[in-house]
Amino acid sequence: MLNKRIKFISGSKFHQFCWEFFYVLSGALGLFALMEIIKPWSVVNYLNISLVLLLWVLDAMILLAFREKKV
């Protein structure tokens, strides 16, 4: 039963959404890091990056858990 559920999630719109969300969060973290390098304390003073980082890690875990197995 779990194998059928994993196959369903791997090809669903939810899986595609997770990939897109991962790309958006990766771009946001990269942009925030670049802004911090250019002007220190510009992001840390106004945004809590820990929530973005937590969402990024959770999304990566979901993508790794439901990836397609290549034989």
N, C-alpha and C positions, 0 to 999 in steps of 0.2 A: 504494500500500500504506500509506503513512504517513497519507494522508487517511482511509482506512478505520479505522486505529488511533485517530486523533484523534476521529472520530465515535463510536467505541466507548467511549473514555474519557470523552467529554463527557456521555454519558447513563448512565454506570455508577454503581454504589454507591460506587466509589472517589472519583468526582468529588463526590458528595454528602457523603462523609466528609471530603473536603478542605475543603468549605465549612463544615461544622460545626466542624472543627478550627481553621479560620481564625477563626471567631467566638469560640471558647473562648480562643484565644491573644490575640486583640484585647481581650477582656474582662479577661484576666489582666494584660496590660500596662497597661491603663487603671487597674485596681485597684492595681497596684504603684505607678504614678505618683501616684495619689491618696494612697496611704499614705505615700509619700515627701514629699509636700507637707505633709501633716498632721503627721507626725513624722519629721524628717530622720534618715537613717541607719538607719531601722527595717527596710528591705528589703535594702539593700546589704550590711549586716553578715551577714545570714543566707542570702541566696539569690544565685546567680549568674544574673543576668537576661540575660546575653549568649546563653546557650543558648536561652532562650525567644524572644529577639529573632531569633536565627538560624533557628529553626524557623518563626517567623512569616513571615520573608522568603522562605524556601524554599517554604512553602505558598502564598504569594501568587504566586510565580513559576510554580508548577505550575498554579494557577488561571488565570493570564493566558495560559499557553502552550496550555491546552486549553479555552479558552472557546469558546462557540458563535459562529460568524461570522454576523452579521446582514447580510443583503443588502438 
